[in-house]
Each structure stands twice: as structure tokens, then as C-alpha cells.
Amino acid sequence: MRYIVIAGGVMSSVGKGVITASIGKILQQYGYRTTAIKIDPYINVDAGTLRPTEHGEVWVTNDGGEIDQDLGTYERFLGTEISKRNNITTGQIYLSVIERERKGEYLGKTVQFIPHIVEEIKSRVKEAGKGYDFVLVEIGGTIGDYENIPYLFAMKSLERELGKKSVIYVLITYLPIPDHIREMKTKPSQQAIKLLAEHGIFPDLILCRGKIPLDEIRKKKIETYANIEAEHVISAPDVSTIYQVPLNLEQEELGKKIFKIFELHPISKPDWSEWEKLVEVILSPSKILRVGIIGKYVDVGDFSLPDSYTSINQALAHAACHLGMGVEIQWVDAKSLEGEGGIEKIREYDGIIVPGGFGATGVEGKIAAIRFAREEGIPYLGLCYGLQWAVVEFARTICGIKTAHSSEIDQKTEYPVIDLLPSQREVMSEKRYGGSMRLGDYAALLQKGSQVFQLYEKTGRLAKDGERVNALKEKKESQFRLGRLDGEYVILERHRHRYEVSPQFVPLLEKKGLRFTGYHSREDGCNLMEFIELPDHPFFIATQAHPEFKSLLEDPAPLFLGFLQAMIKTS
Ligand code: GLN
């Protein structure tokens, strides 16, 4: 096992996540089994209790972890499912050391930063990397932060333990071009190199991010300052799409340079043809489809919007490029649809999405948008909260239950068509908010012949009973919940929610024409509704899951693909 430690200099958001994922992709292309770990030096145990505007979207892993969005980037590039083990936070480290101390497991010793915290970090890194040839370890934050000192120390200790040939360091730094001088400055990067050196760490490779490519003069400066070979200073300028990054880094022969340092050789010859083809479409799509995403954006600055919905943006982009097209996303504040005539704005879009969400803000606007899309034949895709409000809208308008609601918003409603089931009610009454939602992969049994069934079948995502389902059953150690697999056709999608369609109202909704075409069959016999669709509509599909978490550039999510195909037909 070999480790590549990746740290960032100068400022945050230099694209460490994308570069880490790209290095992983490159190593994979050369035939090496590669995984990536994200270290988040905050005290939160996981990202589940963080507002998306703090750190971007909360990413959900198949084993139910609520994680920083970088893990999503790794999955999208590497194409493999990455466990929650691959996210290490300071909160987790201290929590487990303190829990062990309370149980007396340190046998009377003084528990200290060195060695106990450092050893805990190292053992988690080693555990997450088991079974891989390369482990990328991305250290969150910026060199010079107090918070990431323990991790730099731990990585240096790992190097001492395993030897220099097993651990290398990559510094990703930023070279600003201040407007008033119009010159690329290397000084902040020199300081980042110096700060790293204070921990005994000398980067083996320096990736220089910037608006434009690095020129020879500046390359030379960095090379001299860091005392590294010229070819180990690599230019990584801004790109139009993140999926260009591995291609550009390969032009700089990054893969070969890494192998040279480790004294390794490629196992196989890379084949980038499919990836290149898709990137080509992203850069020059034949048509742009306009998608309106109806959410609550009131307290979100313009800059944090795309970050809060990264996986949806990516899932749309993935699906679009398989159709030769591109997508333009418009963020529609649900509240703005509530006033007189506001709803007409929806006509500007080829299709609309109501994404996941929590709380009361803009809820009536979301319901109005869903009704408009349903009645006017505008393609609609509902994701989690988007399913819940579609059910409420249907109950109100079609079933005539004017006061139907979700008990998340109106706890006293007589008609809680969306409600907490007893197990979640208990969690909420005890105020156990962290890691207690319905989280991660759950199996859904699909109704044969439904639109949802067809989309999953066409994209090869359907496990037919007997084959993949049996394989799933055997995976006892994995944490995803299969429930009862009595149905014939099974799919897995990730979840992150507390509320469900109340089983009590399902017969009435069905009778009035809402089709429930997939459900999770819990071991106790309770069926949780996973998909709804309307037959006489160009595309009206919603899911209780988050299919955006299983979308890859090379393997787009079926519902997103179907949604865009419907938009092409109706636009
Ligand atoms: N707030 C809803 C729930 O908890 C939906 C959550 C979501 O959209 N992820 O069930």
C-alpha cells in the first residue's frame, strides 16, 4: 500500500478535491486499485448536522455516512463506492479516544495527543486503505491552519513507520494574479512551502493552480525555492469543466512522474477515449436545456448555491452529455412563486426539479410549482422533499383533502399524508439529531412495466431476483438495508430523510390515480413508498431517495436521463 498525502496552500477552495479525485482516476487508468480519504479537521463527528451553506452539500455514502462533498467528487471520478470510513474528522478521532479512555482501555496511562491521537489517525487511514494499491489522503483546510497540524504530524509519523518509498506529498497551491499588477505572484506559495517544511514535510510534487498556466520563470522560482526537480512543479490552470482536470494532468505526465517517485511501473495502458468523448460534449453541447430548481434560497449567498446542490448539478451534466446536450440551471426561490402571477415563471423552463430540503420556507411555492408542472405537462423530477410535496399536492388537488400536509411543517394537521413513522418519532422525541435519519442505501422493489422500471432496466441498474439480489443478500457485512426482497426487480438508492408517505393514505392516493411504482419492504412488513409517477404526463416522477448520489460521468442516473429525454421531447 502506498500513500499520497495531498495538502493545500495559500487558500481554501483551490480544487484539492477535484485534483485528488483526478490523481486517483489517473492511477486507476494505469491499472492500480486506488481509493481516497478526506480528512476534515473540524470537531463535528460528521457533516450531517452542518448546514449545506457552511461546507456545501452533505454527501451520503452507501453505508449511511453523512459526509463532506469531496467524497462525492472521489466517487464520481473513481466510479467505485466509497465508505464513510474514508472520511475522518477531528470529532471522530477524539470521540473514540475519549470513549476508550472512559472504558479504561488505556490501562492507567496518561492519554495524550502524542501518541494516542496520532495513532488513532494513522490506524483509521490504514484501515480505510486496506485492499488498495494507492491511498490518497486529502487533508482539508489550508497549510498553516492550527486545525490540521495533528494530521500533518500523523502523516509524517506514517512515513517514518513505512519508509519514504511508501508515502509521498503533493502540495496544491494557488498563484494569484492581482488586478492592479496583472502579474502572477509566487510569494504566497513560497510561504506555503515553508509552512509545510515546519512539519518536516517537503513536497514531492507541487501543483500550481491559477487562472492561467504557469510560465517558465515562475516555475523556476518555485523549483528553486522548494528544492525539487523542475518536472515536479506542475501547472494546473482553471478549466471549463472539472472532468478536464485528469486529462490535463496527464498531459503534464503526472502519472508517470508519480510512478518514477515510487519506483513503480504502469500495470495497464490508459484508455481515456470514452472520458474524452464525454468531455468534448460538455465543452460543446448541441443544445442547452433549461432546468429550474425550486428551492429555498433566502439565506444563501449567490456564491454558495451551486455548492449546496453539487450532486444534482453533476447528475444533470452527466445525463445531458450522454444525450449530446448541456444543461443551464436556474435557481428559483420557491417563495417568489407564491405571489400573484409568480407561478407563470415556471414556463421559462424545459423542466423543473424540487430537490431535497428541510423546513417550512417556500413550501407553498414548491407545491404551486408542482401543481403547475403536473397540470401543464412540464417535465417534473422530485427528489426526496420533491416527492413529499408532490404527494401533498396530489392529496390536496386531486383527492380533495384541502388541508393535507406534511407533519414536518404542520404537526397538528388532521391529514398528515407525509408523516413520521413510530421509529423516527422516538428518535425525534429524544432529540437525537446526529446520524439518525433513514440514511444510505435502501433496496426498492419496482413494479414491472412502470416508467421507473423501464428507466432502471434500460440503464442496466436493475438487479433481477436470483442474480445480483442474491449477491446483495450475501453481503451481510455491508450496512445497506435490503429489507424483504419478495419482489422480482430490485434497485438500490441512497436516502437521507425522516418523513415518509404515510401508509394509511396510500390506498386513497392510488385510487385517485397516483402510481406508487417502487417501495421498500421493511423486515417488519411495513412498506415505505420510494417512487411515484403519473401515467398520462410527459414526465412526472418523484423518488424518496437521492438518485443524484449514484450518478457518474460514464454512468448517468436513470431518472435524470429520463427527465432530460422528456424535456427534449416537450421543449
Ligand atoms: N425534510 C424531509 C425529511 O426529513 C426531506 C429530506 C430531504 O429532502 N432530504 O423527510
Boltz pocket constraint, residues with backbone or C-beta under 6 A from the ligand:
constraints:
  - pocket:
      binder: B
      contacts: [[A, 355], [A, 356], [A, 357], [A, 358], [A, 359], [A, 383], [A, 384], [A, 385], [A, 386], [A, 408], [A, 496], [A, 497], [A, 498], [A, 499], [A, 500]]
      max_distance: 6.0
